[in-house]
Amino acid sequence: MAEKQSSSEITPIPLNARHTTRWDMFATWVGANANNGTWFVGGVIAACGFAVAMQVLVLSSALSYLFLSLVGYIGYKTGVSTMTIARASFGERGSYIPSLVNITQFIGWTAVNTFIAAQSVSLLFHDLFKWPVWGQPNGEWGLIIGILIMSILHIISVASGSRSIQMIERIGIIVVLIFVIWESAAVFKTVSLSQIAHWSVPLKQKMATGAAIDYVAAFNLAWVTAGADFTRFTADKHNSILSPWLGAMVGVVWFAFIGLISTIGIAITSGVYDANNSDPSTIASKLGLGVIALLVIILTSMTANAVNLLGAGSALSNIFPKLRLKYSLWTVVALATLVTFIPMFVGSFLTTFESFLDYVAMVLGPTIAIICTDFYFINHGNYHVTEFGKINGEYWYRGGFNLSAIITFVAGVAIFLAGHQLPIFVNTVGMTFIDMLFSALLYAVLMRFLERK
């Protein structure tokens, strides 16, 4: 007889206890992309030129968020988090692999947003008290204090778990939308859309289309493994499928567009394109938007990181089932604070950011492909939720590990590493989606011959 682990995380959210509305779901995913990282991505892909960057942004995002809808429906159907769902495909113990992936990538995104917000805090101190900014002698102190302030705000934001996160999203989305309209108006006061559209990228700084596709895909796929963490709280099937896709698309296209036009606008007026100046703190400073703009940027960090921290906390709870979600959230905040200091010691923030995106694409592509293939094709859209957490249960496989999933994950990582810098992919469609297709097919084949479901 199967033996069951004790874990509140494995207890499905019953339909009568699910109260997330369509507006809440939509606002959550708009808010997830209404952040500093999205602005920065828009500025980075400006190196493709305006037209190509917009095409890459829309198409790569739309395809990436198709997987968000697929995972979102699984969350609605099962009532459990994404990392709990991963037990069905990776095995009860094998699910620690995607959980570790989720912890590292969401802590990484928290650090990205926190570092940019800390730059805003540093600029605030410069405007108010004439402190030196990051990059100037002794400018690190303003940044360090900014990181610590943002970490305290993050602890406050997750103090009450998912309920406080929902409230932050409701308030933050309104303020942030006002800010992007303000910043857009400031950009178009200095340059026209026609000038932006016809701006030519310096040849040495031009980014290949495939590389841009991979960067945008990595940015967007990072949200997919948090999908079920939110859709398990809705009783509306369509809300779990449509609202995440629409909200995430609105957020990423709008906010990356702001980063794109702002960066190109500054390149036109200054005569210099520098992707290192693509973060919203630098842009707001160069546009002369003042203290209020910097405060709003700090708020956007809280709205985005509320989602990041919940995703990382849920993954940590999957590894340590007896650890309450509240304490998991506090733990990941502490870890994210430490990681935020890394760019201060390893070189430019841009270099660190691009390396992080490569890591995200490398590990998330195979993970998401395995989870979706297992639910929709291997198990025909149905999991036995009562089997989650059972030793020697349906999802125990061999010693708690599904070898098919683990082999596929390792192979997917290897394929990405082998191919993502090859010109045939860099100059065309990128490697991320090719790797996901390969991983899906390999997993299906291995499950057919190694496992019987």
C-alpha positions in Angstrom: 0.0 0.0 0.0 1.3 3.4 -1.0 2.7 5.6 1.8 1.8 9.3 1.7 4.0 12.2 2.5 2.6 15.0 4.7 2.5 18.2 2.7 0.1 21.1 2.6 1.6 22.0 -0.8 0.3 18.8 -2.3 -3.3 19.5 -1.1 -5.2 20.8 -4.1 -7.1 24.1 -3.8 -10.8 23.1 -3.9 -13.0 24.9 -6.4 -15.1 26.5 -3.7 -12.0 28.1 -2.2 -10.8 29.6 -5.5 -11.5 33.3 -5.7 -9.1 34.8 -8.3 -11.2 36.9 -10.8 -10.4 37.5 -14.4 -9.3 41.0 -13.6 -7.0 39.8 -10.8 -5.4 37.2 -13.1 -5.0 39.7 -15.9 -3.5 42.3 -13.6 -1.2 39.8 -12.1 0.4 39.0 -15.4 0.4 42.5 -16.7 2.1 43.4 -13.4 4.6 40.5 -13.8 5.9 42.2 -16.9 5.5 45.8 -15.8 9.0 45.8 -14.4 12.5 46.9 -14.8 13.7 43.7 -16.5 11.1 44.2 -19.3 12.3 47.7 -20.0 15.9 46.5 -20.0 15.1 43.7 -22.5 13.5 46.2 -24.8 16.7 48.3 -24.7 18.9 45.3 -25.3 17.0 44.1 -28.4 17.1 47.7 -29.7 20.4 46.4 -31.2 18.3 44.6 -33.8 16.8 47.9 -35.0 13.2 49.0 -34.3 11.3 46.9 -36.9 13.1 43.6 -36.3 13.0 44.1 -32.5 9.2 44.6 -32.6 8.7 41.5 -34.8 10.9 39.4 -32.5 9.2 40.8 -29.4 5.6 40.0 -30.6 6.2 36.6 -32.2 8.7 35.2 -29.6 6.5 36.4 -26.8 3.3 35.0 -28.3 4.8 31.6 -28.7 6.4 31.6 -25.3 3.1 32.5 -23.5 1.3 29.7 -25.3 3.1 27.5 -22.9 2.0 29.8 -20.0 -1.6 29.0 -21.0 -0.9 25.3 -21.3 0.7 25.2 -17.8 -2.1 27.5 -16.5 -4.8 25.1 -17.5 -2.9 22.2 -15.7 -2.9 24.4 -12.6 -6.7 24.9 -12.9 -7.3 21.2 -13.6 -5.2 19.9 -10.7 -5.4 22.8 -8.1 -1.7 22.4 -7.3 1.5 24.4 -8.0 3.7 23.9 -11.1 6.4 22.2 -9.2 4.0 19.8 -7.6 2.7 19.1 -11.2 6.3 18.3 -12.2 6.2 15.3 -9.8 4.0 13.5 -12.5 6.6 13.9 -15.2 10.0 14.0 -13.3 8.9 11.7 -10.4 8.4 12.5 -6.8 12.1 13.0 -6.1 13.0 13.9 -9.7 10.8 17.0 -9.4 13.5 18.5 -7.2 15.4 19.2 -10.5 12.8 21.6 -11.9 12.3 22.9 -8.4 16.0 23.9 -8.2 15.7 25.3 -11.7 12.8 27.4 -10.6 14.4 28.6 -7.4 17.6 29.7 -9.2 15.9 31.5 -12.1 13.3 33.3 -10.0 15.9 34.4 -7.5 17.9 35.5 -10.5 15.0 37.6 -11.8 14.4 39.0 -8.4 18.0 40.1 -8.3 17.8 41.6 -11.8 14.8 43.8 -10.8 16.3 44.6 -7.4 19.6 45.7 -8.9 17.9 48.1 -11.3 15.6 49.4 -8.6 18.6 49.9 -6.3 20.1 52.1 -9.0 17.0 54.2 -8.7 17.5 54.4 -5.0 21.1 55.4 -5.6 19.9 58.2 -8.0 17.4 59.3 -5.5 20.1 59.7 -2.9 22.1 61.6 -5.4 19.3 64.0 -6.2 18.3 64.5 -2.5 21.7 64.3 -0.7 24.3 64.6 -3.5 25.6 61.1 -2.9 27.8 59.8 -5.7 26.0 57.4 -8.0 27.1 53.9 -9.0 30.1 54.1 -11.3 31.6 57.1 -9.5 34.1 56.9 -6.6 32.3 55.7 -3.4 29.1 55.3 -5.5 28.8 51.7 -4.4 27.4 52.8 -1.0 24.2 54.2 -2.5 23.7 51.0 -4.5 24.3 48.8 -1.4 21.8 50.7 0.7 19.4 50.6 -2.3 19.7 46.8 -2.4 19.1 46.5 1.3 16.1 48.8 1.2 14.5 46.9 -1.7 15.1 43.6 0.2 13.2 45.0 3.2 10.3 46.1 0.9 10.2 42.6 -0.6 9.9 41.0 2.9 7.0 43.4 3.6 5.4 42.6 0.3 5.4 38.8 0.9 4.6 39.0 4.6 1.1 37.7 4.2 1.7 35.3 1.3 -0.4 35.3 -1.8 -3.0 37.7 -0.5 -0.5 40.6 0.1 1.0 39.8 -3.4 -2.4 40.2 -4.9 -3.0 43.6 -3.2 0.4 44.9 -4.4 -0.5 43.9 -8.0 -3.9 45.7 -7.8 -2.3 48.9 -6.6 0.9 48.7 -8.5 -0.6 48.1 -12.0 -2.5 51.4 -12.0 0.5 53.5 -10.9 2.8 51.7 -13.4 0.5 52.2 -16.3 0.4 56.0 -15.6 4.2 56.0 -15.5 4.7 54.3 -18.9 2.3 56.8 -20.5 4.4 59.6 -18.9 7.7 58.1 -20.1 6.4 57.6 -23.6 5.3 61.2 -23.8 8.8 62.3 -22.6 10.5 60.3 -25.3 8.2 61.6 -28.1 8.9 65.2 -27.0 12.5 64.7 -28.0 12.3 62.3 -31.0 9.5 61.2 -33.4 8.4 57.6 -34.0 9.7 58.0 -37.6 13.2 58.9 -36.4 13.1 55.9 -34.1 11.9 53.5 -36.9 14.7 54.7 -39.2 17.5 54.7 -36.7 20.4 52.5 -37.9 22.2 50.3 -35.4 26.0 50.7 -35.4 27.4 47.7 -37.3 29.7 46.5 -34.5 26.7 46.5 -32.0 24.1 44.9 -34.2 22.4 41.9 -32.7 21.5 38.8 -34.8 17.8 37.9 -35.1 18.2 34.4 -33.6 20.1 35.8 -30.6 17.2 38.3 -30.0 14.6 35.5 -30.3 16.5 33.5 -27.7 16.8 36.4 -25.3 13.1 37.3 -25.5 12.1 33.6 -25.3 14.2 33.1 -22.1 12.7 36.2 -20.6 9.1 35.1 -21.2 9.5 31.3 -20.5 10.7 32.3 -17.1 7.1 33.0 -16.2 5.8 29.8 -17.5 6.9 27.7 -14.5 5.0 30.0 -12.2 1.8 29.6 -14.2 0.0 27.0 -12.1 1.0 28.8 -8.9 -1.6 31.4 -9.8 -4.2 29.6 -11.9 -4.8 27.0 -9.2 -6.6 29.9 -7.4 -9.3 30.3 -10.1 -12.5 28.3 -10.6 -12.8 29.6 -14.2 -11.2 27.4 -16.9 -11.1 30.2 -19.4 -9.5 32.5 -16.9 -6.7 30.0 -16.4 -6.0 29.9 -20.2 -6.8 33.3 -21.6 -6.0 35.8 -18.8 -2.4 34.8 -18.3 -1.7 34.9 -22.0 -3.4 38.3 -22.6 -2.0 39.9 -19.4 1.6 38.7 -20.0 1.4 39.8 -23.7 0.1 43.2 -22.9 2.7 43.7 -20.2 5.7 42.5 -22.2 4.9 44.2 -25.5 4.0 47.5 -23.9 6.8 47.7 -21.4 9.5 46.3 -23.7 8.3 48.8 -26.3 8.9 51.6 -23.8 12.5 50.4 -23.2 13.0 50.0 -26.9 11.9 53.5 -27.9 13.6 55.1 -24.9 16.9 53.5 -25.6 16.8 54.4 -29.3 15.6 57.9 -28.5 18.6 58.5 -26.2 20.9 57.0 -28.9 19.5 59.5 -31.4 19.8 62.5 -29.2 23.2 61.6 -27.7 24.7 60.0 -30.8 25.8 57.0 -28.8 24.0 53.6 -28.5 24.9 51.8 -25.3 22.8 48.8 -24.1 24.2 49.3 -20.6 22.1 52.5 -20.4 18.9 50.6 -21.2 17.7 50.2 -17.7 14.7 52.4 -16.7 16.7 54.2 -13.9 19.3 55.5 -16.3 16.6 56.3 -18.9 14.4 58.2 -16.4 17.5 60.2 -15.3 18.5 61.0 -18.9 15.0 62.1 -19.8 14.8 64.3 -16.7 11.7 62.7 -15.2 12.8 63.3 -11.6 12.2 61.8 -8.2 8.6 60.6 -8.9 9.8 58.5 -11.8 12.4 56.8 -9.7 9.9 56.0 -7.0 7.6 54.4 -9.5 10.5 52.3 -10.8 11.1 51.1 -7.2 7.4 50.1 -7.1 7.6 48.2 -10.4 10.3 46.1 -8.8 8.0 45.1 -6.0 5.1 44.2 -8.4 7.3 42.0 -10.5 9.3 40.5 -7.7 6.1 39.6 -5.8 5.5 37.0 -8.6 9.1 36.0 -8.8 9.3 35.3 -5.0 6.1 33.4 -4.9 7.4 31.1 -7.8 10.7 30.6 -6.0 8.9 30.0 -2.6 6.6 27.4 -4.1 9.5 25.6 -5.6 11.4 25.6 -2.3 8.3 24.2 -0.5 8.2 21.4 -3.1 11.7 20.3 -2.0 11.0 20.9 1.7 7.3 20.0 2.1 7.2 20.7 5.8 8.5 24.3 5.3 5.5 26.7 5.3 5.2 29.0 2.3 5.7 32.1 4.4 9.1 30.9 5.6 10.0 29.7 2.1 9.3 33.3 0.8 11.5 34.8 3.5 14.3 32.4 2.6 14.2 33.2 -1.1 14.2 36.9 -0.3 17.4 36.5 1.7 19.0 34.4 -1.1 18.0 37.0 -3.7 19.5 39.8 -1.7 22.9 38.0 -1.8 22.7 37.3 -5.5 21.8 40.9 -6.3 25.4 41.9 -5.3 27.0 39.7 -8.0 27.0 42.3 -10.8 29.1 44.6 -8.5 32.0 42.1 -8.7 31.9 40.3 -12.0 31.8 43.1 -14.6 29.0 45.0 -16.3 25.3 44.4 -15.4 24.6 43.8 -19.1 27.1 41.0 -19.4 25.7 39.4 -16.2 22.2 39.8 -17.5 22.9 38.2 -20.9 24.7 35.2 -19.3 21.7 34.8 -17.0 19.3 34.7 -20.0 21.4 32.0 -21.6 21.1 29.9 -18.4 17.3 30.4 -18.2 16.8 29.3 -21.9 19.1 26.3 -21.4 17.3 24.9 -18.4 13.7 26.0 -18.9 13.2 24.9 -22.5 13.6 21.2 -21.7 11.8 21.5 -18.4 8.6 23.1 -19.9 8.6 20.8 -22.9 8.7 17.7 -20.6 5.9 19.0 -18.3 3.6 19.9 -21.2 4.3 16.8 -23.2 3.7 14.5 -20.2 0.3 16.1 -19.3 -1.2 16.6 -22.8 0.2 13.7 -24.8 1.4 11.0 -22.3 -1.5 11.4 -19.8 -4.1 12.8 -22.2 -4.9 15.8 -20.1 -5.5 14.1 -16.8 -3.5 13.6 -13.6 -4.5 11.6 -10.5 -4.0 14.3 -8.0 -4.5 12.0 -5.0 -1.3 10.1 -6.2 0.9 13.2 -5.7 3.3 12.7 -2.7 2.9 8.9 -2.5 5.9 6.8 -2.0 5.6 3.8 -4.5 2.6 5.6 -6.0 1.8 6.2 -9.6 4.4 9.0 -10.0 7.2 7.2 -8.1 8.7 5.5 -11.2 12.2 4.1 -10.2 13.2 5.3 -6.7 11.2 8.5 -7.1 12.9 9.4 -10.4 11.5 9.2 -14.0 14.6 8.4 -16.0 12.9 9.4 -19.3 12.5 13.0 -18.0 16.0 13.2 -16.5 17.6 11.9 -19.7 15.6 14.3 -21.7 16.5 17.2 -19.5 20.2 16.5 -19.7 20.0 16.0 -23.5 18.1 19.3 -23.9 20.7 21.2 -21.9 23.5 19.6 -24.0 21.7 20.4 -27.3 21.2 24.0 -26.3 24.9 24.4 -25.3 26.0 22.8 -28.5 23.8 24.8 -30.8 22.9 28.2 -29.4 26.1 29.9 -30.8 26.0 28.2 -34.2 25.5 30.8 -37.0 22.7 28.7 -38.5 20.6 29.3 -35.4 22.0 32.7 -34.2 21.1 34.3 -37.6 17.7 32.7 -38.0 15.3 31.3 -35.4 17.5 30.9 -32.4 18.0 27.7 -30.4 15.4 27.8 -27.6 12.2 26.7 -29.5 14.2 24.1 -31.5 15.5 22.7 -28.3 12.0 22.5 -26.8 10.7 20.6 -29.9 13.7 18.2 -29.6 13.0 17.7 -25.9 9.3 17.1 -26.4 9.9 14.5 -29.1 12.7 12.8 -27.2 10.6 12.6 -24.0 7.6 11.1 -25.9 9.9 8.4 -27.5 11.6 7.5 -24.2 8.3 7.3 -22.4 7.0 4.9 -25.1 9.9 2.5 -24.7 11.1 3.0 -21.1 7.9 3.6 -19.2 4.4 2.3 -19.3 1.8 4.8 -18.0 
